[in-house]
């Protein structure tokens, strides 16, 4: 009975936790929808870090990247990460940015800057890993961070001088962001050139393949390949046999060949010729005799068969 009570209590806690988590998720999704689903611009400055004039310049840079490379980059500044880790919240923003632009998990990147967490995230889809490497992403984040650090130093000096309303620190932050975006643009241009060069080499290889289409057809034709290899095997075998036949069976050196006619054919009588193979190294010799006829004998035999 005690075990049953504990089991019911555990089930109750689990169901309650699931309901609470589901409710939190739905409310959280609503917040995300309100803030990000309708994002149709490349720059959203919720934290108000960037002056209007600089916003226009940064937007133009991001639009140039989008038009020239088809890569959509969102720069967003936020006051906080809504109770989540900044990195986790940035992943949600990236996913929403992909959905809004119908990018199908490719050609998307997000630069998220958080005021409260003092954190900067640079996330992108996996297809851009070859461009935005780990080192390059770190350099982009550091460029923006350096802008904020310089702005902080300027603000401290301004406060000491009594210039409390001086907001030129925002221009310094904007310059750091513009520098980072320019670096991204340059890296993407370089990547486009590399891809174009690779495509050119690929097309060049395709041209070479077209020039070698006869060879390719020959390779792909099983019957021709079988005949080719059979003929090659016969030639190699004949050469090997001839070489082996002329080797001395005792010492393995090449033997000298001689041919002598012992008697010539007369009338219907055949002639006899002798083939002698001798080794100059060990003295081994081998003789073979064969009979042969005149060519006219074969002609007469043929005529005789035809008369019959």
Secondary structure, 3 states (H helix, E strand, C coil): CHHHHHHHHHHHHHHHHHHHHHHHHHHHHHHHHHHHHCCCCCEEECCCCCCHHHHHHHHHHHHHHHHHHCCEEEEEEECCCCCCCHHHHHHHHHHHHHHHHCCCCCCEEEEEEECCCCEEEEEECHHHCCCCCHHHHHHHHHHHHHHHHHHHHHHHHHHHCCCCCCCCHHHHHHHHHHHHHHHHHHHHHHHHHHHHHHHHHHHHHHHHHHHCHHHHHHHHCHHHHHHHHHHHHHHHHHHHHHHHHCECCCCCCECEEEEEEEECCECCECEEEEEEEECCCCCCEEEEEEEECCHHHHHHHHHHHHHC
